[in-house]
Amino acid sequence: MQSDVELNAARTDNRSRLTLTSRLTVLFASVWLGACSDAPVRENPPVVASASLGDEIAVRAIAQVGKPYRYGGADLQGFDCSGLVFFIHRELGFTVPRTAAEQFAASRPVAKRNLLPGDLVFFRTTSKGAVSHVGIYAGEGRFVHAPQTGRLIELRSIDDEYYGPRLVGAGRLTT
């Protein structure tokens, strides 16, 4: 026969199991009934238009701001101005010419007032008369470019006191 101590221990153990079982039953019933209730009405999230290719070019250019200028560079170690254009287009699967003058010749002209993100802006920064510098238009009157040795890729105003008077045209690469 079982002693009184053993019987009390068995009763306590059974009550603990019953209490745990009761708690689980209540929890399960609450979850189950809650799942059957009316869900709150939610409005659909706004539909976001997918970014255009030009937007993607501009975003990728902006992502390079702060990277070093490197003469002849066209990779993440550093860029020259046309190397930045070349690199970003190549990353997106497009082949474009390598120099600013070639990129100018290959682009379809765009009026300054019609610039869209991703368009190219061309400058004459030397006395030679040819296009010598290129940047990627980022929108809102700004462009991203790799300026010169010793400086970092930066975002500048297209009407900047240095670059504004040297702007010779803008273009859109037909990719």
N, C-alpha and C positions, 0 to 999 in steps of 0.2 A: 504494500500500500504506500501511497504517497504521503509524505509528511505535510503538515500545514504550511510550512515554508515553501515547499515545492508547489503546492496548490495555489498559493498566493502569487508566486512567480509566474505560473502558467496563466492565471487570470490577468495579471498585469500585461503580459506579453500579448494575449488575445485582444485586450482593450487597445493597446498600441497599434496592433494590426488593423483593428476596426476603425480607429480614429484616422489612420493613414488612408485606409480604403475610402472612408467617408470623404475625406478632404479631396482625394483624387477624383471621386465621383462628382463632387460639386464643381471642381475645376473643369472637368471634361464637359459637364452639362452647360456650364457658363460659356465655354468656348464654342460648343456646338450650337447653342441657341443664339449666341452672338453672330455666328456665321450665317444664320438664317434671317437675321433682321435686315431691314432695308439699309443699304449702304448710303452714305451721304452723297449728295449730288455734287459732282466735281465738273468744273468746266474743262474742256480740252485745252492742253497747253497750246500756246500760239505756234503756228507753223512758221518755221524759220526757213527762208529761201536759202538754197545752197549757194555757197560762194562761187563767184565766177573765177575763171582762170586768172584774170587780172588781179582779183582780190588775193588769190593764193600766191601769186608772184609777189605782190606787195607785202603780204604777211611774212613770207619767207625772207624777203629783203630786210624788213624791220628786225627779224630775229637775228640778223648778222650785225646789227648795230653794236659797237664796242669791240668787234674783232679787229685785229691789226690790218693795216694796209701792207701789202707785200707786192713789190713790183713783179709783174708777170704771174701773180698768184691767182689761182682759180679753184681753191679748195679751202677747207676749214682751217688751214694753217694761216691763211691770210689771202686777201684779194686785192687786185688792182681794179679800177672802175669797170672795165669791160669784162674782167674775169668774174666779177660778182654777177653780172647779167648772164654770162655764159654758164656759170655754175648753177644758178637757180633754174634756168630753162632746162639744162641737162638733167637736173634732179626730177623735173616734171616730164622728162621724156622727149624734149624738143632739142633739135640741133640748131644753133644760131652761130653766126660768125663770131670770131674771137676779139676783134678790135673795135673800138668806138666808131671809127670811120666806116668800117664794114657793116656794123650794126645799124648805123644811120642810113647807109645805102640800102640795106635790106628791109627797112621798116616802111610802113605806109604812113605818110605824113598825117599828123593830127594837130589841129589848131590848139593853142594854149587853153582857150576857154572850153574845149571839149576833152581835155585830159581825163582819163580814168585811171584808177589804181592799176598798176602793172605796166602802164605805158612807159616808154623811155624818153628821157629828156637829154638833149645833146647840147654841149657847150664848146666854145672855142676859148681855150685857156692859154694858148700859145700865140705867138705872133705869126705863125705860119699860115693862118687863114683856113686850115682844115679843121674838121671836128676833132677834138682832142680829148674830150671827157664825156662820160655818160653816167646817168643816174636812173634810178627806177622811181617813177612817180608813186607816192604812197597815199595820195588823196589830201584834201584840205590844204592845197597849196604847198605841200612838202614833198621832198624826194630823199631817197637813201642813196648814198654814194660812198665810194672809197676815195678819199681826197688826195693824199700824197704820202710819201715815205715819212714815217715818224708820227703819223696821225691814225686815229681809229675810224672805222666806218661810222658814219653819222647820218642823222636826219637833219635836213636844212630846208629853209624856205626857198621856194623857187624864185621869189623876189628879193632874195638876200642881196646885200649891197655888192658882194663880189660876184656871185653867180648870176644874178638877175640880168645885168647888162651883157653877159657873155652867152646867154641862151640863144642858140641859133635855130632850134627847132625841136619838135617832139615827134615821136613816131610809135606806131603799134606794130609789133612783129606779128605777122600772120602765121600763127603756129597751128 
